[in-house]
Amino acid sequence: MEIQGLIQTHWHNLLNTVPIPFILWSAPEINYILLVQLLPSPNFMEMALELTDQRLINTILTQSVQAIVISDLEGNLEYVNPAFLSLWGYDHLDEVIGQNTLKFTDEVEKTKLILSEILNHSQWTGEITAKRKDGTTFDIAVTAYSSKDKQGNTTHLLASFSDLSKTKELEQYLKEREIYFSQILDSITDLVFCKDKNFKVTYANKACADFYGVSKQELIGIKDVDYNKKEYTKAYNFEDQKVFETGITSYVRREPNITKNNITRILETVKNPIRDGHGAIKEIVGVSRDITETLVLEDRLQLVTELTSDYIYTANITNGEVVAEWSSKELTTTSGYSIEEIGKLGGWFNIILKEDLTYLAERMTKILKGETGVVEYRIRTKSGKIKWLRDYTRPILNDTGKINSIIGAVKDITSEKETELKYISSSQRYQAAMKSALEAIYFLETSKNRDGEIIDFIISDVNEKAVEQLGMKKEELIGKGICQLFPINRENGFFEKYKKVAETNTPLEEEFQIPGNYVAPGYYYHQVLPTNDGIVIQNRDISDRKRMEELLLRTNRLAKVGSFDYDLTKKQITLSIVATEILVQSSNHIEGADLSFFGTELFRTIINQKESHCIKTKDNFDLECLVRAGSGYEFWIRIIATPKFLENTCIGFYGAIQNIHDQKLIQDSLLEKETLLLTKNKELESLVQITKKQNDRLKEYTYITSHNLRAPIANLISLTSMLKETPSNMELLGLIESSSYQLDQIIRNLNELLNIEKDSKELPKSTILIKESIDAQLLLLKNGANREIEFTNQLPEDLKLLGFQAYFDSIVNNILNNAIKYSNTNQVCKIFVSYKETEDSLKIEITDNGPGIDISRHGDKIFKMNFRLRQDIEGKGMGLFLAKHQIEAMKGSIEVKSELGKGCTFYLTFPKTIL
């Protein structure tokens, strides 16, 4: 058969021996031939042959890089293409045509098996070693088929060959390079890994495997080790997904990982995409570095930096002058100036306070001599604020040993200085307060057994009043246990109460009596406050007050006069001790009653009418009526009742009752007793007024106590809790001492009020240091405000007033508290205090930047009892009401000016008594 006919006959099978890459490279009719490969149906192939000319077939076989042969069933070559001659090193077809395939192989037996395999199974694919014309051998890839005629008989064998030498060399090279690069990656300490799109590990170096405590092979194919936290794995995969989706490098500064020893380590990880030849991302490669120890060092360095300096700087020394060269950015934070701005001002010395230039000049002289040291001085910042700085400076020598520059670290110690000054002031105040306090003050430390149980309280300090109260020397008390010195503390349960205060951190206050057979007998009021290592007890002798109360009680009993309080809302009447005795009641609380309770059925209608009339007119009523006592006995009483109002709503009555049964019986027959009766009536009215004043003063005292003591006690409790967490915090100690001083001052002032039994014109007056008092109230409120407050007090230090300290403090406290409480939460609360004076008066102005008040709407109600401007802010509406009455008691006045959105200004006017 001719060669061309042979090729055309076996064309279908020849196509199967030619790889698609060859056809795409060699065939000009690329689309047509590609269809032949992709759709090899018989009809289509036949149609293709009909449409393909002989020249195209020759071109494909001639230009093929694959060696193609056709042999008979014995393996004798009948056709070879040029690629075969070139690959085996032959020059002419005559040298190979007719030769058996065994001549061209180095594996004869394997070749025979291949020929047999083709005949039995129609095809064979694999590798074999071939032998060239010159005797050299090489590896080839073989694809062989058997060709059948239309009757299905095998007529020829066809095969294509490709040289594997370069492929083998490349594979060996790639394998060697893979080992080489793997060794390099295994030699580095960073963790290196690759992941596919399913986040599964496709490669990991030795450091990565060692980190997780597994082998490299155990990491391949998994997403993460099973003992790592799920949230960590979720975070890693989130970063992986970002790289796959965006192709952008991922950088994670702090990435937590758990090792096999269950230790959390922090890694710094970078992930990059790996793209294939078409630019598609097929994998990502990540490199992680264990920075756990580095972070610890960074944190320590940051801590040291924060402790030692707020900024650092360098400066050059030229001709004996210091010229700033560089500074960290914190310079601007501290001073407000950049280093360039300081240069334009003429240098650092121009922002230092003149008073401190001498210290700095002395320090610089020593530095230029080579000394290292520290100096403290003040600067005026760009905003005008004064700051204290501590400057650590060190000279730097050049190669010749000459000082040519300096390096320094500066720390802002303004707060430290202010705390130091406050501590000194607080300490002085503490000592003065301890010395002059009217209360006995005891500082006690806990004494515990081995099990940590409190067994006694040891006296660590006492004031002079305590020494006087106990009648013992201070050295006899210090270091002694209170139960050891005074066993009564265990007998009357005081020790258990003190122990509870120390263990629960809950303050205690109560009145108690010490019998006459013990040290310091009498009635006492004491307050017990917890501290970080024990308790503080403040004892006040109230024996005189108790005697006055007993005297008043006896007087009321003699006069048969008792008082009552009627709560209209709760329908409840509360009787005094004497009133309870007069009405022969078993309880002083009468539930579900009104004022008709004080009359028999005959008088109940009249009393109800009186009650309604008083509610409408706000007048008092005075009525004589029969009453039925708890024993069933009827007798005459006189009842005087005064209504109580909250704004325009009556909330109840208070008043007095007197048993006038005897007087009533003899009224008609004993005319000479009329004068005595009138006198008694006047005494009753006087007693009612006294009772009313006492009630008013007691209510005012109660409000001042609850209002003014709430802030310092809350501050002491919270500051003490904080101090437990950081016992060495001197700033907290300073704040505690400050709050203690304020608390002490308030209690002293309130004690004066408590002992007052006369009209306000006879109240004891004292010298009020106006600026110091206002600053103290602001500091008290500021410590518990939990917000930023900007306070400006323009009053001179020596401005004084003669008046009632407790009233003045209460007035200022109420106004400042309102300014803070009602201020806008989204801005700094600003309070400005100034004053004006004339020949006759002193006017103090307190201005805030709050939301303001609609004076046209609320002006006539601002100073009324129980008026509240806003219901959503905590309060009782008593502050400004009390302030008005207290300042009027001091012969002064109070007024307010305000506009909505423009804040408020309160004007406090006092008679000018300058000392």
C-alpha positions, 0 to 999 in steps of 0.5 A: 500500500502506498504511503499516502493511502496508508496515512489516509486509511489510518487517519482516524487512529493517527489523530488519536495519537496526536495530542491536542496541544500539537494540533493547536500549534501545527494546524492552520485550520485550527477550529476544524481539526479541534472539532475532530478531536472534541467530537470523534463520531464516525459520521463527523470523522468521515465528513472531515476526511472528505473535506480535508485535502491530502496536503493538510494531512501531510502538513500535520504529520510533517510538522508534528513534534511528536514521532509518529509511526505505522507498522504491521502486526509484527512491528515492522515499520511501514511509515515514520514522520520526520520527527521520528528520524530526528528523535532517533538520529537517522537521516533517511527513511530507508534506514528505518522503513521495514525495520522491526520496532525492537531495533529502536528500543533498549527494552526488547522484552517490554517492547514485545509485551507492548506489541502483544498488549496492543493486539489484545486490548487495542491500545497501550500508554506508558513509558519505555527506554528507546535506543538511538542510532548511535547507541545512546538511550533516552526515555520516551512516552508512548501512545499506541493503538491498533487500527481495524478495517471495516470488518473489524480486523486488525490491520496495522499498529499506530503509535506516537512518541515524545521525548521525556528526557527534558521532562525528566530532567525538569522534574528532577530539577524541580524536585531538587529545587523543591528540596532546596527551598524546603530546606531554606524555609525549614531553616527560618524561625518564622511560620510559613504555610500555604492554603487552598480556597477551602482554607486547607493547608497545602504546605507548612515549614518546620517552624510552623509544625513545631509551633503546633507540636505536630509533623509537617505531614499532619498539618497538610490537608487540615484547616486548623489544629483541633485544640485551637479556639474556634473564634481564632480559626474564624478570624484567620479564615476571614482574612484568608477569604479577603485575600482570595476575593481581593488579591490584596495583601493581608496584615494582622498585627496581633493574631492569637494562637494556641499551642499544643501546650494550651499556651496562647501566643501572639503572632504577626501575620502577612498573607499574599495571593499565589496566582496561576499562569492565567492570573487566577488566585489558586492559593495563599501563602502566609508568614507568621512571626511569634511576637509574644515576648516582643509585645511584652517588651513593648508594653514594658517600654511603653509603661516605662515611657509613660512613667518617666516621660511624656516626650523626648527631645534632642538639642545641639550645643553651638558656641555654648548655646542650646539649639533644639534639634528634634522632639517627639510629637508629644511635645505638642500635646504637652505644650501646645507648640511645635518645635518650629513654633518654639524656635520662632518664639526665640527658644524654649526659655521663652515659654518658661515662667520667669520665676523658674529660669534661675533653676533651669539656668543652673541646671544647664550650667551643670549639663555643659560641664558634663553632669546628668541631672533633673530639674523641675520648672513651669511653662505657660502652654500655648493655651495659657495654662500653667504646667509643671515639667520634670526634665531629665537631661543627659549630655552627649560627648563626641569622639574628642570627649567634647559635649556637642549635644544633649538628650532629654526626657520630659514628664508632665507632673502638673497633676502630681504637683497639684496632688502634692499641694492638695496633700499638704493642704489636706494634711494641715486641714486634717490636723487642724480638724482633728484638733478642733473637732467637736466630736471625738474621733477614733481611728481603729485598725482591725486585729485578726487571728490566724484564720483571718477573723476580726477579734478586736480593733486597735486604736491607731489615732485619736483627737483631743476630744476623744482623749478628753471624752475618755479621760485617758492620755493619748499614749495610754490609748494608742496601740490598745484594743477597744475591747481590751480597754472597754469590755462594754463594747462586747457586752452591748454589741458594739464590737459586732456592729463595728465588725459588720461595718469593716466586713461589709463596707457599710457605714453605721450611724445611731444614738446610744446611751452609756450607763453611769457605771462605765467610762464617759456615761451619757447619750451619744450619737456616733457614725462608723465609717469603713476604711481600707484597714479598719474603721473610723468612729466619730462620737458626739455627746448629745446628752444636752440635747436629750435632756432638752428633749426630755424637758420638752416632753415633760413640759408638754405633758404638764401642759397636756399638749401633744403634736400630730402630723396628718398625711393626706395622701396616705390617710395616716395620722402620726401622733407625738408621745404626749398626743398618744398619751392624751388620746389613750392610743396603743400606737402612734400611727392611725391608719385610714383616718382624717382630721375628723378622728379628733372629734366625736360624731357630733364634731366630725362634720364640722372638722371635715368642713374646717379641713376642706376650707383650709385646703382651699384658703391655705388658712389654719383652723382652731377648734374646741371639740369633744373627742372619744379616747381609746378607753371610750371616755369622752373629753374636750380638746383644742385642736390647731391644724395648719395645712402643708402644700406641695406647689398648689396641692395640699399634702396634709396637715400638722398641728397640736392638740391640748386636753382642755377638759378641766378648763372647759368644765370650770369655764362658766363658773370660774371667771377668775380663771379666764386670765389663766386660760387666756395665758394657757392659750397663748402658751399653746400658740407659742408652743405651736409656733415653737413646734412649727419652727422646730419642725421646720428647722428639723426638716431643714436640718434633715434635708441639709444632712441628706443632701450635703452628706450624700456626696462626701460619703459616696465619694469616701465609699467609692474612693475607699473601694478604689484604694483597696485595688491600688493601696499605694495610690497617693492621689486617692489618699489625697481625695479621701482626705479631702472628702474627709475634711469636707465631711468633717466640716459639714458635720461641724456646721450641722452640729451648730444647727442641731443645737440651735433653739433660738430665733435666727437673729440669735444664731451664732455667726462665724467668719466665712471665707467665701472663695475657700467655701465655694471651692470646697463645695465645688470639689465635693460635687466634682469628685462624684460628678463623673464628668468634665467640669471647667470651674473659674472662681474670680473671688479674692482669697481674703474676701470674707463674710460674717454669717452662718457657715452651714447656711452659706455652704448649703446655698452654694451647694444647691446652686452648684449642684443644679448647674452640674446636674442640669448641664448639657451632657454632650459638652463641658460643664462650665461654671464662672464665679465673680462678685460685685460690691457696693458700700452696703452689700456684696453680690456673688454671681454664679453663672453656668452654661446649662440649658437655661430657664424660661423665666417668663414661664417658671420665674414665679415658681423657681424658689417655691417648695417642691418645684422641679424644672425637669422630672427626668432628673433626680431631685426633690425640689427643695434645693432653691426653696431652702436656699431662698429661706437660708439667705433671707435668714442671713438678711440677704436675697437671691435672684436668677436671670436666664434665657433658654439655651444661654445658661443661668446666673444666680445673684446672692446678695448679702449685707456687706460685713467685711472683716 
